[in-house]
């Protein structure tokens, strides 16, 4: 996915939450 112009790959399945931004949840997202 993209967020603020950066690409991320999901590390772990999860339920999306509006306040869980990729840069704030490194256990869920890897920068691609």
C-alpha positions in Angstrom: 0.0 0.0 0.0 1.1 3.6 -0.2 1.0 6.2 2.6 2.3 9.7 2.2 4.1 8.7 -1.0 5.9 5.7 0.6 5.2 2.1 -0.2 4.6 -0.5 2.6 4.1 -4.3 2.7 1.9 -5.8 5.4 3.9 -8.0 7.8 0.9 -9.4 9.7 -2.8 -9.6 9.1 -4.8 -7.2 11.1 -8.1 -5.3 11.2 -7.6 -1.8 9.8 -7.8 1.1 12.2 -7.7 4.8 11.1 -5.1 5.7 13.7 -2.7 2.8 12.9 -0.4 4.6 10.4 2.4 2.5 8.9 5.2 4.7 10.3 3.7 4.2 13.8 3.1 0.4 13.6 6.3 -1.2 12.5 5.2 -4.6 13.7 2.4 -4.5 11.1 4.2 -2.8 8.1 7.6 -3.0 6.3 8.7 -0.2 4.1 9.1 -1.5 0.5 
